[in-house]
Amino acid sequence: MKNISTQTVGVVIALGAVIAFSGCASNQAEKVYPYPFDTAKIEYQLTGNVEGSTTVHIKGDKSAHETKAKSVESGNEAEINTLLLDLEDKLYQIDLTAKTGNSSDNPIYAQLKELTPEERLPFLTKLATGLVADGGQTPTPKGQKNVAGETCDLYDIQGIGEICLWNGIPVYSSMTIPEAGIMSTNTATSIQLNVAIPDSVFNVPEGVEITDLSVQ
């Protein structure tokens, strides 16, 4: 995959990681992610430099994000078939076509566990809007949108675009980074809550070779 396509995929993965930080444990007193559902399935349409779809499954403190799309650079297309797994303290980024991937420690999950329940949603809001490093106040939304039948709060993303959060979950985002040649829009088209999701959705697919970056 060429440079711009790689950067674009990085943007999609980064957004996916933000989306991954959602869900709650079946025992409400023990949950880490502060959202009012046990399971969720969210489908997204990707437009811009990346054209295609992402399907997100959330169950407890785990989530799986599968992207099937094409990236376009200077008229050339490249297939994207990736899987991002957030398995609590571990993250897996997998290329399903090459059957390779890597795993790493999940610092966001570790940070959330150190926060009080009241601090977690503001933390995720600052994370999504790029303000975590600033350590400042939780941003104020500039408005609201209706996305996939749900009302979300619309925020600016530090000079590169905007993002709409529903219960702290990005359901719409639009970013433009001219120097990287990136124009990317990610919009939820369907949100289903408390649906049956098999545990197998969160398994690393058979035959995938994983490199553990956390031990290097």
C-alpha positions in Angstrom: 0.0 0.0 0.0 1.4 3.4 -0.9 2.2 6.2 1.6 -1.0 8.2 1.5 -3.1 5.0 1.6 -1.2 3.9 4.6 -1.8 7.2 6.4 -5.4 7.1 5.5 -5.8 3.6 6.9 -4.0 4.9 10.0 -6.7 7.5 10.4 -9.4 4.9 10.0 -7.7 2.6 12.6 -7.3 5.5 15.0 -11.0 6.3 14.8 -11.7 2.6 15.1 -9.6 2.6 18.3 -11.7 5.4 19.7 -14.9 3.5 18.8 -13.4 0.4 20.4 -13.5 2.1 23.8 -17.1 1.2 24.4 -19.3 -1.5 26.0 -20.0 -2.6 29.5 -19.6 -5.7 31.5 -22.6 -7.8 32.3 -22.1 -6.9 36.0 -22.8 -3.2 35.9 -20.7 -2.6 39.0 -17.6 -3.9 37.3 -17.7 -2.3 33.9 -14.9 -0.2 32.7 -16.4 1.5 29.6 -19.3 3.9 30.7 -22.0 3.0 28.2 -25.6 2.0 28.8 -25.8 -1.3 26.8 -24.5 -4.8 27.1 -23.8 -5.4 23.4 -23.9 -3.3 20.2 -23.5 -3.7 16.5 -22.7 -0.5 14.6 -22.2 -0.3 10.8 -20.4 2.6 9.2 -20.0 3.9 5.7 -16.5 5.3 4.7 -16.1 7.9 2.0 -13.3 10.1 0.8 -9.8 8.6 0.3 -11.2 5.3 1.7 -14.5 4.0 0.2 -16.2 1.1 1.9 -17.6 0.0 5.2 -16.7 -0.9 8.8 -18.7 -3.1 11.1 -18.2 -2.8 14.8 -19.3 -5.5 17.4 -19.1 -4.6 21.1 -19.7 -7.1 23.9 -18.7 -6.3 27.5 -15.3 -4.7 27.5 -14.3 -6.2 24.1 -14.9 -4.9 20.6 -14.1 -6.0 17.0 -13.9 -3.6 14.0 -13.8 -5.1 10.5 -13.1 -2.8 7.6 -13.7 -3.8 4.0 -12.9 -0.9 1.6 -10.7 0.5 -1.1 -8.2 3.4 -0.7 -7.7 5.7 -3.7 -4.4 7.5 -4.4 -3.7 9.3 -7.7 -6.3 7.1 -9.4 -4.8 3.9 -8.1 -6.9 1.6 -5.9 -5.7 -0.6 -3.0 -7.9 -3.2 -1.2 -8.3 -2.8 2.6 -9.4 -5.8 4.5 -8.5 -5.3 8.2 -9.6 -6.3 11.7 -9.0 -4.3 14.8 -9.6 -6.2 18.1 -9.8 -4.4 21.4 -9.6 -7.2 24.0 -9.4 -5.2 27.2 -5.7 -5.0 27.9 -4.6 -6.0 24.4 -5.0 -4.5 21.0 -4.7 -6.5 17.7 -4.4 -4.9 14.3 -4.7 -7.6 11.6 -4.4 -7.5 7.8 -6.9 -10.2 6.8 -5.6 -10.4 3.2 -2.0 -10.9 4.2 -3.0 -13.0 7.3 -0.5 -11.0 9.4 -0.9 -8.7 12.3 0.5 -7.3 15.5 -0.6 -7.0 19.1 0.3 -4.4 21.7 -0.7 -3.3 25.2 -3.8 -1.2 25.4 -2.9 2.0 27.3 -6.3 3.5 27.0 -7.9 0.6 28.8 -5.3 0.8 31.5 -5.9 4.5 32.0 -9.7 4.1 32.1 -9.3 1.6 34.9 -7.4 4.2 37.0 -10.2 6.7 36.6 -13.4 7.0 38.6 -16.7 6.1 36.8 -17.5 9.8 36.6 -14.2 10.6 34.9 -14.3 8.0 32.2 -16.9 9.6 29.8 -15.2 13.0 29.8 -11.8 11.3 29.2 -13.2 9.5 26.2 -14.7 12.8 24.9 -11.3 14.5 25.2 -9.6 11.5 23.6 -12.0 11.6 20.6 -11.5 15.4 20.1 -7.7 15.3 20.5 -7.6 17.1 23.9 -6.2 14.4 26.2 -2.7 15.6 26.1 -3.8 19.2 27.0 -5.3 18.0 30.3 -7.9 20.8 30.1 -11.6 21.0 30.4 -14.0 18.6 28.6 -14.9 20.4 25.3 -18.4 21.9 24.8 -20.3 20.6 21.7 -20.9 23.1 19.0 -24.2 21.5 18.1 -26.0 18.2 17.5 -26.7 15.9 14.6 -29.1 12.9 14.0 -27.1 9.9 12.9 -28.6 6.5 12.4 -31.6 7.5 14.4 -29.6 8.7 17.4 -28.8 12.2 18.5 -25.0 12.9 18.9 -23.0 15.9 20.1 -20.9 17.6 17.5 -17.3 18.7 18.3 -14.4 20.2 16.4 -11.2 18.0 16.1 -8.3 20.3 16.7 -8.2 22.0 13.3 -8.6 18.9 11.1 -12.4 18.3 11.1 -15.3 17.4 13.3 -16.7 14.4 15.2 -20.1 13.6 16.6 -20.3 11.5 19.8 -23.3 9.4 20.9 -22.8 8.2 24.5 -19.1 9.0 23.9 -18.9 6.8 20.8 -18.0 8.4 17.4 -20.9 7.9 15.0 -19.8 10.5 12.5 -16.5 12.1 11.7 -15.1 14.1 8.9 -11.4 15.0 8.6 -9.2 16.8 6.1 -5.4 16.8 6.3 -4.2 18.5 3.0 -0.5 17.8 3.6 -1.2 14.1 3.9 -3.7 14.1 1.1 -6.4 12.8 3.4 -10.1 13.5 3.1 -12.1 11.0 5.2 -15.7 10.8 6.3 -17.0 8.0 8.6 -20.8 7.8 9.2 -22.8 5.3 11.2 -25.7 3.9 9.1 -27.1 1.4 11.6 -26.9 1.1 15.4 -28.3 -2.0 17.1 -28.2 -2.4 20.8 -28.3 -5.5 23.0 -28.1 -8.0 20.1 -26.7 -11.5 20.3 -23.0 -11.5 19.5 -21.0 -14.8 19.7 -17.7 -14.7 21.6 -16.0 -16.1 18.4 -16.3 -12.6 16.9 -13.4 -11.5 19.2 -11.0 -14.4 18.3 -7.9 -13.8 16.2 -8.8 -15.6 12.9 -7.2 -18.9 12.2 -4.0 -18.9 10.2 -3.0 -15.2 11.1 0.6 -14.7 12.2 0.7 -12.2 15.1 3.8 -10.3 16.1 3.6 -9.1 19.7 5.0 -5.5 19.8 4.6 -5.2 23.5 7.6 -7.5 24.1 10.0 -5.9 21.6 
